[in-house]
Amino acid sequence: MLTFSTLGLEGSNHHFVLRQYLDARGIAEATRIVLFDDFHSGARALIAGEADYLLQCAVHPAAAEITGTYRAAMVVVDAFISPSRPMALVRATGSGEGTGRVAVQPATQSYADLSAWSTVVHEPTVLAVQARMAEGRYEAGIVFSSFAAAHPERFELIEPIGAICDAWIVYGREAVDEDRAVVWESSPVARQFRERMGQASKVGGS
């Protein structure tokens, strides 16, 4: 059985996308998922053989640090694109626009207009934003849409964001590139390339 690791808790966006990836690869039933509080712990577990692969969002604030720090023992073995869990900017019911503090996971900060709030607070994960909002620490935040839907008496939607399609990195211990670019030759964008080149050649030949 293969062991894949990523950033947790269960229900995090990383956990959600990892499950999508394993389903798409057709190996979900033959894998075990291990969740870590931070990527350094996940990287060390991978290097120590406690996990076979590690998943990280390419736009996560720690992506460059993790790739560089562990480059001698951990390598990129796959990459893909995937939509996130649907998200939204919400606020506590009755708090009023622009009052109090708005919390975000740093990678999500540009997903919505936060200019109405004078104080933007960073949390390590979207789940952490949700937990702190549930505790009443923040008046607004960028969270998963399901959070507001589950607590309609406490939170109201300000701006729907929807699913964000990001690039994702899979790390392993054995390099696969053989000193050349590894690309999916029959990918959807490869078909776009061929179609557009075909259209261009028709125009040029007309």
LUMZALO-292909 format. One record per residue: residue in one letter; x, y negated, z negated of N, C-alpha, C, CB in turn. Coordinates in pm, whole numbers, padded with zeros to 5 digits, always signed. Glycine has a CB too. Layout:
aXYZXYZXYZXYZ/...
This chain:
m+00084+00120+00000+00000+00000+00000+00088-00125+00000-00096+00000-00123/l+00055-00222+00086+00129-00346+00092+00079-00442-00016+00117-00410+00231/t+00170-00525-00067+00134-00626-00166+00158-00764-00107+00214-00608-00297/f+00053-00844-00099+00061-00982-00053+00039-01074-00173-00044-01010+00060/s+00116-01179-00180+00102-01275-00290+00074-01413-00235+00227-01276-00379/t+00011-01495-00317-00014-01634-00281-00050-01712-00406-00127-01644-00174/l-00086-01837-00387-00120-01925-00498-00260-01894-00549-00109-02073-00456/g-00276-01878-00678-00406-01848-00738-00458-01964-00818-00398-01725-00825/l-00568-01955-00872-00652-01845-00917-00734-01782-00803-00745-01893-01027/e-00807-01675-00843-00899-01617-00747-01003-01722-00707-00967-01492-00805/g-01031-01730-00578-01123-01831-00530-01054-01956-00480-01219-01868-00637/s-00923-01965-00496-00848-02078-00442-00852-02074-00291-00703-02078-00493/n-00815-02184-00226-00813-02186-00081-00709-02088-00027-00786-02327-00030/h-00592-02080-00094-00490-01984-00052-00543-01841-00060-00363-01999-00139/h-00613-01810-00166-00671-01676-00181-00774-01650-00072-00736-01661-00320/f-00857-01749-00044-00960-01738+00060-00896-01711+00196-01045-01867+00066/v-00795-01791+00233-00733-01776+00365-00656-01644+00374-00638-01894+00393/l-00590-01602+00265-00519-01475+00268-00616-01361+00298-00447-01450+00135/r-00731-01363+00238-00830-01259+00265-00874-01262+00411-00951-01275+00173/q-00889-01383+00468-00924-01395+00610-00814-01335+00697-00949-01542+00648/y-00690-01363+00662-00575-01312+00737-00568-01160+00733-00444-01372+00681/l-00585-01103+00616-00579-00958+00602-00693-00891+00678-00584-00917+00455/d-00811-00953+00675-00923-00900+00753-00892-00905+00902-01052-00978+00722/a-00836-01018+00948-00805-01033+01090-00699-00933+01134-00758-01175+01118/r-00607-00900+01045-00502-00803+01076-00552-00658+01063-00382-00824+00984/g-00668-00643+01004-00724-00509+00988-00657-00427+00880-00714-00437+01117/i-00598-00496+00780-00524-00423+00676-00577-00454+00536-00376-00458+00684/a-00693-00517+00528-00745-00560+00398-00762-00442+00302-00878-00631+00415/e-00805-00328+00355-00831-00213+00268-00703-00145+00222-00919-00112+00341/a-00591-00179+00286-00464-00113+00252-00367-00208+00184-00398-00055+00378/t-00420-00317+00126-00333-00417+00064-00382-00450-00076-00327-00544+00149/r-00287-00502-00154-00316-00552-00289-00275-00698-00292-00240-00468-00400/i-00357-00783-00351-00328-00926-00361-00284-00960-00503-00452-01009-00321/v-00172-01031-00513-00121-01080-00641-00119-01232-00636+00022-01022-00674/l-00171-01296-00739-00181-01442-00742-00082-01501-00843-00324-01486-00776/f-00018-01613-00803+00080-01679-00887+00039-01824-00914+00220-01674-00822/d+00088-01878-01025+00057-02016-01062+00135-02117-00979+00086-02037-01208/d+00251-02077-00927+00332-02168-00845+00411-02086-00744+00427-02253-00934/f+00459-02151-00639+00526-02080-00531+00667-02034-00567+00533-02167-00409/h+00731-02098-00661+00862-02049-00705+00849-01910-00767+00925-02146-00806/s+00746-01890-00847+00721-01758-00906+00691-01656-00796+00604-01764-01008/g+00611-01697-00698+00579-01608-00588+00701-01573-00505+00475-01671-00501/a+00788-01671-00480+00909-01646-00402+01003-01551-00475+00982-01777-00371/r+01020-01573-00604+01109-01485-00681+01055-01342-00687+01127-01539-00823/a+00923-01328-00695+00863-01194-00696+00885-01125-00561+00713-01203-00728/l+00873-01199-00452+00896-01142-00320+01041-01096-00307+00862-01245-00211/i+01133-01179-00346+01276-01146-00336+01310-01025-00423+01362-01267-00376/a+01246-01014-00538+01272-00903-00629+01202-00774-00586+01229-00940-00768/g+01124-00778-00480+01056-00658-00434+00924-00631-00505+01144-00541-00450/e+00876-00728-00584+00750-00710-00654+00630-00739-00564+00745-00800-00778/a+00657-00798-00448+00555-00822-00345+00623-00804-00211+00491-00966-00358/d+00545-00772-00110+00601-00753+00024+00597-00880+00107+00525-00643+00096/y+00496-00963+00085+00480-01084+00164+00421-01195+00077+00390-01058+00288/l+00446-01319+00117+00397-01436+00045+00333-01531+00145+00513-01507-00034/l+00214-01580+00113+00143-01674+00200+00146-01814+00141-00002-01629+00221/q+00173-01913+00227+00174-02054+00184+00120-02142+00296+00317-02099+00143/c+00038-02239+00260-00009-02336+00359+00109-02423+00403-00124-02423+00302/a+00122-02445+00532+00236-02521+00585+00235-02666+00540+00236-02515+00736/v+00118-02720+00503+00113-02860+00459+00113-02871+00308-00009-02928+00516/h+00129-02761+00237+00138-02770+00092+00260-02852+00054+00144-02628+00027/p+00250-02939-00048+00363-03024-00085+00492-02950-00114+00327-03105-00203/a+00484-02823-00154+00604-02746-00188+00660-02665-00071+00574-02653-00302/a+00600-02676+00048+00640-02589+00160+00786-02608+00199+00552-02617+00280/a+00830-02730+00218+00969-02753+00258+01067-02708+00150+00992-02902+00290/e+01032-02734+00025+01119-02695-00087+01132-02543-00096+01063-02750-00219/i+01022-02472-00082+01025-02326-00091+01103-02266+00026+00882-02269-00095/t+01077-02314+00146+01147-02263+00263+01297-02284+00252+01095-02330+00390/g+01338-02402+00204+01481-02432+00193+01549-02364+00076+01500-02578+00181/t+01484-02362-00038+01547-02308-00159+01579-02159-00146+01456-02330-00279/y+01489-02084-00085+01504-01938-00082+01539-01886+00059+01375-01872-00130/r+01596-01973+00143+01621-01938+00282+01716-01820+00299+01677-02057+00355/a+01805-01795+00201+01902-01686+00215+01841-01549+00186+02019-01710+00122/a+01728-01545+00118+01671-01417+00077+01526-01397+00121+01678-01404-00072/m+01465-01502+00176+01324-01497+00213+01306-01572+00343+01234-01556+00101/v+01238-01512+00440+01228-01572+00573+01083-01577+00620+01314-01495+00674/v+01057-01668+00713+00926-01675+00776+00911-01558+00873+00905-01811+00848/v+00805-01480+00857+00784-01364+00945+00656-01375+01028+00780-01237+00863/d+00570-01470+00993+00447-01488+01070+00392-01628+01042+00341-01378+01034/a+00309-01675+01133+00240-01803+01117+00107-01796+01191+00327-01923+01169/f+00007-01866+01140-00124-01862+01204-00202-01987+01164-00203-01733+01165/i-00317-02007+01225-00404-02118+01188-00533-02060+01131-00433-02211+01311/s-00590-02131+01035-00714-02084+00973-00789-02201+00911-00685-01976+00867/p-00921-02203+00924-00999-02305+00852-01000-02276+00703-01142-02310+00906/s-01010-02382+00626-01017-02372+00481-01160-02346+00437-00963-02500+00414/r-01179-02331+00307-01313-02335+00252-01368-02476+00275-01314-02297+00100/p-01497-02492+00307-01555-02625+00327-01535-02712+00203-01704-02614+00362/m-01505-02840+00227-01475-02931+00117-01562-03055+00124-01328-02970+00119/a-01561-03133+00016-01640-03255+00010-01584-03347-00098-01790-03224-00017/l-01609-03475-00081-01581-03573-00186-01710-03587-00268-01535-03713-00125/v-01701-03561-00398-01819-03568-00483-01789-03656-00604-01863-03426-00528/r-01895-03697-00671-01879-03775-00795-01982-03731-00896-01893-03927-00767/a-01952-03762-01020-02045-03730-01128-02171-03813-01111-01980-03757-01266/t-02285-03749-01125-02413-03818-01108-02423-03935-01206-02531-03720-01129/g-02457-04052-01153-02473-04170-01237-02346-04245-01266-02534-04131-01362/s-02232-04199-01214-02106-04268-01247-02089-04397-01168-01988-04176-01220/g-02155-04408-01054-02143-04530-00974-02024-04526-00883-02135-04650-01064/e-02037-04587-00766-01931-04583-00667-01809-04660-00715-01980-04639-00533/g-01692-04595-00706-01567-04663-00737-01535-04674-00884-01568-04796-00679/t-01617-04619-00970-01587-04628-01113-01505-04508-01157-01717-04637-01195/g-01421-04529-01259-01342-04420-01313-01228-04378-01222-01429-04303-01341/r-01192-04250-01228-01078-04198-01153-01122-04090-01056-00971-04144-01248/v-01054-04082-00944-01081-03979-00846-00961-03884-00844-01108-04040-00704/a-00986-03754-00846-00880-03655-00850-00874-03578-00719-00901-03558-00967/v-00751-03544-00678-00730-03470-00554-00610-03378-00567-00711-03566-00435/q-00610-03272-00490-00486-03199-00465-00415-03279-00356-00513-03046-00421/p-00284-03308-00371-00217-03402-00282-00237-03379-00133-00072-03399-00310/a-00242-03253-00089-00258-03225+00053-00394-03267+00105-00236-03078+00080/t-00493-03288+00015-00629-03323+00058-00656-03473+00052-00730-03250-00027/q-00561-03552+00006-00586-03693-00025-00634-03773+00096-00461-03756-00079/s-00590-03737+00216-00628-03812+00335-00757-03761+00399-00517-03807+00436/y-00822-03667+00337-00942-03609+00395-01063-03702+00383-00973-03477+00329/a-01058-03798+00292-01172-03887+00271-01121-04026+00231-01267-03830+00162/d-01206-04125+00242-01172-04262+00205-01184-04277+00053-01265-04364+00279/l-01070-04297-00012-01067-04310-00158-01043-04454-00203-00959-04219-00216/s-01054-04549-00110-01020-04688-00140-01110-04751-00246-01026-04770-00014/a-01226-04693-00270-01317-04750-00370-01267-04726-00512-01456-04691-00355/w-01172-04632-00529-01120-04601-00663-00980-04660-00679-01117-04448-00686/s-00960-04728-00787-00829-04790-00812-00726-04689-00860-00842-04902-00915/t-00772-04576-00915-00681-04475-00969-00707-04341-00904-00696-04463-01122/v-00603-04289-00835-00609-04156-00774-00515-04066-00852-00571-04161-00621/v-00567-03956-00904-00489-03863-00986-00465-03735-00908-00560-03834-01121/h-00341-03686-00909-00306-03562-00840-00315-03443-00935-00166-03572-00780/e-00378-03337-00886-00384-03210-00956-00319-03104-00867-00532-03170-00992/p-00266-02996-00924-00192-02899-00843-00277-02821-00745-00123-02803-00932/t-00405-02802-00774-00493-02724-00687-00632-02787-00685-00500-02577-00734/v-00710-02749-00583-00849-02793-00577-00927-02734-00694-00913-02753-00443/l-00896-02611-00730-00965-02551-00845-00938-02628-00974-00920-02405-00863/a-00817-02684-00986-00786-02765-01104-00868-02893-01103-00635-02798-01109/v-00886-02953-00986-00972-03072-00975-01112-03038-01023-00975-03125-00829/q-01164-02925-00977-01298-02884-01016-01309-02861-01167-01338-02758-00942/a-01208-02794-01223-01211-02765-01366-01211-02893-01448-01092-02677-01406/r-01127-02989-01409-01119-03115-01485-01246-03197-01469-00997-03197-01438/m-01305-03192-01350-01433-03263-01332-01542-03199-01417-01476-03262-01183/a-01542-03068-01425-01641-02999-01508-01625-03036-01655-01629-02847-01491/e-01500-03066-01695-01473-03107-01833-01503-03254-01856-01328-03079-01867/g-01534-03327-01749-01567-03469-01761-01447-03561-01759-01643-03492-01885/r-01331-03512-01717-01210-03595-01717-01206-03693-01600-01087-03508-01714/y-01271-03657-01489-01270-03743-01371-01414-03769-01327-01188-03679-01255/e-01432-03887-01269-01564-03924-01221-01589-03880-01077-01583-04075-01233/a-01481-03853-01003-01496-03812-00864-01378-03724-00825-01507-03935-00769/g-01393-03653-00714-01283-03568-00669-01314-03502-00535-01252-03462-00772/i-01210-03458-00468-01225-03378-00347-01221-03232-00390-01112-03411-00240/v-01331-03162-00368-01349-03026-00418-01409-02939-00309-01439-03025-00545/f-01427-02811-00338-01497-02724-00246-01646-02760-00248-01475-02574-00283/s-01709-02759-00133-01850-02797-00123-01938-02713-00215-01898-02784+00021/s-01899-02589-00234-01979-02499-00318-01985-02545-00463-01923-02359-00311/f-01884-02622-00506-01880-02669-00645-01997-02763-00672-01746-02740-00675/a-02016-02861-00585-02127-02955-00603-02261-02884-00588-02117-03071-00504/a-02268-02791-00492-02393-02718-00470-02432-02635-00591-02381-02629-00347/a-02331-02586-00664-02358-02503-00782-02398-02585-00904-02237-02420-00815/h-02370-02717-00901-02401-02804-01015-02472-02931-00969-02271-02841-01091/p-02587-02918-00902-02654-03037-00846-02702-03137-00951-02772-02993-00765/e-02721-03088-01075-02767-03179-01180-02653-03266-01235-02830-03099-01294/r-02527-03229-01206-02412-03302-01260-02333-03379-01156-02322-03206-01329/f-02336-03331-01030-02251-03392-00927-02330-03417-00799-02129-03303-00898/e-02295-03527-00732-02360-03560-00607-02256-03576-00496-02443-03688-00622/l-02294-03539-00377-02204-03546-00263-02194-03689-00213-02251-03453-00150/i-02071-03736-00194-02048-03868-00138-02016-03858+00011-01934-03940-00212/e-01926-03766+00044-01883-03752+00183-01850-03605+00213-01760-03843+00212/p-01926-03544+00304-01889-03407+00343-01761-03408+00426-02004-03340+00423/i-01672-03315+00400-01546-03306+00473-01547-03185+00566-01427-03297+00375/g-01604-03076+00518-01610-02955+00598-01481-02875+00587-01637-02989+00742/a-01467-02779+00675-01348-02694+00676-01235-02762+00752-01380-02557+00738/i-01114-02753+00700-00996-02808+00764-00913-02693+00819-00913-02895+00664/c-00877-02702+00947-00794-02597+01008-00647-02634+00991-00830-02577+01158/d-00575-02555+00914-00434-02580+00886-00347-02468+00941-00411-02595+00735/a-00216-02495+00945-00118-02391+00977-00076-02322+00848+00006-02450+01052/w-00053-02191+00857-00018-02110+00740+00108-02029+00768-00134-02017+00701/i+00189-02010+00666+00317-01941+00677+00313-01812+00598+00434-02031+00628/v+00364-01705+00658+00381-01579+00587+00531-01552+00574+00308-01461+00661/y+00579-01532+00451+00719-01503+00424+00738-01354+00396+00770-01587+00305/g+00854-01303+00436+00892-01166+00404+01042-01162+00376+00855-01069+00518/r+01096-01044+00361+01239-01031+00333+01322-00996+00457+01260-00925+00227/e+01256-00945+00562+01327-00903+00681+01291-00994+00799+01295-00756+00715/a+01393-01058+00859+01370-01150+00970+01313-01077+01091+01500-01221+01008/v+01228-01144+01167+01166-01084+01286+01199-01162+01413+01015-01076+01268/d+01268-01275+01401+01284-01364+01516+01394-01323+01614+01313-01502+01468/e+01496-01248+01566+01609-01207+01651+01669-01325+01728+01563-01098+01749/d+01680-01438+01660+01740-01560+01716+01667-01614+01838+01884-01534+01752/r+01538-01594+01842+01458-01650+01952+01321-01686+01898+01446-01549+02071/a+01250-01770+01974+01115-01808+01934+01022-01688+01946+01063-01925+02019/v+00942-01666+01845+00843-01559+01847+00706-01624+01866+00848-01472+01715/v+00643-01599+01981+00515-01662+02011+00413-01555+02052+00530-01768+02123/w+00289-01587+02034+00178-01501+02074+00145-01533+02219+00052-01520+01981/e+00193-01451+02311+00187-01482+02453+00044-01483+02508+00269-01382+02530/s-00048-01412+02444-00187-01408+02491-00280-01486+02400-00234-01263+02502/s-00226-01584+02327-00304-01662+02233-00406-01751+02305-00212-01747+02145/p-00506-01802+02233-00602-01894+02295-00537-02016+02358-00703-01940+02192/v-00434-02072+02294-00370-02190+02352-00288-02151+02474-00282-02260+02248/a-00236-02028+02479-00165-01983+02599-00261-01979+02717-00101-01844+02577/r-00385-01938+02692-00486-01939+02798-00516-02082+02842-00615-01870+02752/q-00519-02175+02745-00539-02316+02780-00426-02366+02870-00548-02402+02652/f-00303-02330+02836-00189-02372+02917-00206-02325+03061-00058-02316+02857/r-00240-02196+03076-00253-02140+03211-00367-02207+03288-00276-01989+03204/e-00479-02230+03220-00593-02293+03285-00559-02435+03330-00714-02296+03191/r-00490-02509+03245-00458-02648+03280-00352-02655+03388-00412-02724+03156/m-00255-02563+03384-00156-02561+03491-00219-02521+03623-00042-02465+03457/g-00319-02429+03615-00391-02392+03736-00470-02507+03793-00481-02277+03708/q-00534-02583+03704-00610-02701+03747-00518-02805+03809-00688-02762+03629/a-00400-02823+03747-00304-02922+03798-00252-02882+03935-00186-02939+03701/s-00228-02752+03956-00175-02708+04085-00280-02725+04194-00130-02562+04077/k-00409-02707+04157-00516-02727+04255-00526-02873+04296-00650-02679+04198/v-00513-02962+04197-00517-03105+04227-00398-03145+04312-00519-03188+04097/g-00280-03092+04278-00160-03126+04353-00163-03074+04493-00040-03074+04284/g-00235-02961+04514-00238-02902+04647-00353-02950+04732-00245-02755+04635/s-00440-03033+04674-00557-03079+04750-00523-03197+04840-00669-03117+04655/
